[in-house]
Amino acid sequence: MELFDGRPQNEEGRLPRELRTYDYLDKLGIEYKRTDHEPANTMEACNEIDAVLGVLICKNLFLCNRQKTDFYLLMMPGDKKFKTKELSSQINSARLSFADPEDMLRYLDIEPGAVSIMGLMNDTEHEVKLLIDEDVLKGEYLGCHPCVCTSSLKIKTSDICDVFLPAVGHVPEIVHLVGED
């Protein structure tokens, strides 16, 4: 794996949703580093990508309530364990579970394995509520996918919070997850 500045020079074979992500970031003037890789199906593969980017990639979970009337994108450090009960009490939503892949595609134009904050640019109706664990905001950079699981980006946390999120019209709710047994 190699680290590149910005979008790929050769866009052949890239999915439109990935190219739209680069277009959007470029339009906003957000600088980013990128690496291409095979889909990361193991923690070892994730750790290798993290090492190339020099950042811990966020764990991004697409969740919903039991009635499937509220949808959430949760960003948390990749090394924390997710506990439904811990989050449910903070956001006053009982019975949280993982949302269906169809809903992920419908709201964020993302497929399983590629869930990312970048998908919020596709949520023009603001159907998805963004939840960010406070520890994600402590790092100078964060890692995420450009709406596909075969590339990863390194972006300044301040650019996400101060430029990207206002541009997509999403205001995050900051949560505190302990993630311990």
C-alpha positions in Angstrom: 0.0 0.0 0.0 1.1 3.5 -0.8 0.0 6.9 0.5 -1.2 9.4 -2.1 -2.2 13.1 -2.0 -5.8 13.6 -3.1 -7.8 11.8 -5.8 -6.5 9.0 -8.0 -4.8 10.0 -11.2 -6.4 7.1 -13.1 -10.1 6.9 -12.3 -10.8 3.9 -14.5 -12.7 1.1 -12.7 -13.6 3.4 -9.8 -17.3 3.5 -8.7 -19.2 6.7 -9.2 -19.9 7.0 -5.5 -16.2 7.1 -4.8 -15.5 9.7 -7.5 -18.4 11.9 -6.2 -16.7 11.8 -2.8 -13.4 13.1 -4.2 -15.4 15.7 -6.2 -17.1 16.9 -3.1 -14.0 17.1 -1.0 -12.1 18.9 -3.8 -15.0 21.4 -4.2 -14.9 22.1 -0.4 -11.1 22.6 -0.6 -10.5 19.8 1.9 -7.0 18.2 1.6 -6.8 14.5 2.1 -4.4 11.6 1.8 -5.5 8.3 0.2 -4.5 4.7 0.1 -6.0 1.9 -2.0 -6.3 -1.6 -0.7 -8.3 -4.8 -0.7 -11.4 -4.9 1.4 -10.3 -5.2 5.1 -12.0 -8.2 6.5 -9.7 -8.7 9.5 -8.4 -6.6 12.3 -4.8 -7.3 11.0 -5.8 -5.8 7.6 -7.3 -2.8 9.3 -4.2 -2.3 11.4 -2.1 -2.4 8.2 -4.2 0.4 6.6 -4.1 2.4 9.8 -0.3 2.2 9.8 -0.1 3.4 6.1 -2.4 6.4 6.9 -0.8 7.1 10.3 -4.2 7.3 11.9 -6.7 5.1 13.6 -9.6 4.5 11.2 -13.0 5.2 12.8 -15.4 2.4 13.4 -18.6 3.5 11.6 -21.9 1.8 12.5 -25.2 2.4 10.7 -27.9 1.9 13.3 -31.7 2.2 13.6 -34.4 1.9 16.2 -36.7 -1.1 16.3 -39.4 0.7 14.3 -36.9 1.8 11.6 -38.0 5.4 11.9 -34.7 6.8 13.3 -31.4 6.1 11.7 -27.9 6.8 13.1 -24.4 6.9 11.9 -22.1 6.3 14.9 -18.4 7.2 14.6 -16.2 5.7 17.3 -12.6 4.7 17.8 -11.9 1.3 16.1 -10.5 -0.1 19.3 -13.6 0.5 21.4 -16.3 -2.1 21.9 -19.8 -1.1 20.9 -22.5 -1.6 23.6 -26.0 -0.9 22.5 -27.3 -0.2 26.0 -24.6 2.4 26.7 -25.6 4.4 23.6 -29.3 3.9 23.8 -29.6 5.6 27.1 -27.6 8.7 25.9 -29.7 9.3 22.8 -33.1 8.2 24.3 -33.7 5.5 21.7 -34.5 2.0 22.9 -33.8 -1.2 21.0 -31.0 0.0 18.7 -29.8 -2.5 16.1 -27.8 -2.5 12.9 -29.8 -1.1 10.0 -30.4 -3.2 6.9 -28.0 -2.9 3.9 -30.9 -1.6 1.8 -31.4 1.3 4.2 -27.6 2.0 4.1 -27.8 2.2 0.4 -31.0 4.2 0.4 -29.8 6.9 2.8 -26.0 7.0 2.4 -25.4 5.4 -1.0 -23.0 3.0 0.8 -22.8 -0.7 1.0 -21.7 -2.8 4.0 -18.0 -2.6 4.7 -17.8 1.0 3.4 -19.8 2.9 6.0 -18.3 6.3 6.4 -19.1 9.9 7.4 -18.6 10.7 3.7 -22.0 9.0 3.0 -23.7 12.0 4.7 -23.1 14.0 1.5 -25.7 11.7 0.0 -28.2 12.2 2.8 -29.7 15.4 1.4 -33.0 15.0 3.4 -31.1 14.7 6.7 -32.7 11.4 7.6 -29.6 10.1 9.4 -28.5 11.5 12.8 -24.7 11.7 13.2 -23.3 10.5 16.6 -19.6 10.9 17.3 -17.8 9.5 20.3 -15.9 12.3 22.0 -12.6 10.4 21.6 -12.8 10.6 17.8 -12.6 14.4 18.1 -9.4 14.3 20.1 -7.2 13.3 17.2 -5.8 15.7 14.7 -6.8 13.4 11.9 -9.4 10.8 11.3 -9.5 7.9 8.8 -12.6 7.0 6.8 -13.6 5.4 3.5 -14.6 7.4 0.4 -17.9 5.5 0.2 -16.1 2.3 -1.0 -14.2 -0.3 1.1 -11.2 -0.4 -1.3 -9.8 3.0 -0.4 -9.2 4.9 2.8 -8.7 8.6 3.5 -6.8 10.6 6.1 -8.5 14.0 6.7 -8.0 16.6 9.4 -10.6 16.3 12.1 -11.1 20.1 12.0 -11.9 19.9 8.2 -14.6 17.3 8.9 -16.1 19.3 11.8 -15.7 22.9 10.5 -16.1 22.4 6.7 -17.6 19.1 5.7 -20.3 18.7 8.3 -21.6 22.3 7.8 -21.6 21.8 4.0 -23.7 18.6 4.3 -25.9 20.2 6.9 -25.4 17.6 9.7 -24.8 18.6 13.3 -23.2 15.8 15.3 -24.4 14.7 18.7 -21.4 14.0 20.8 -21.6 10.8 22.9 -19.4 9.3 25.6 -18.8 5.6 25.1 -16.7 3.6 27.6 -16.7 0.5 25.5 -15.5 -1.8 28.3 -17.0 -5.0 29.7 
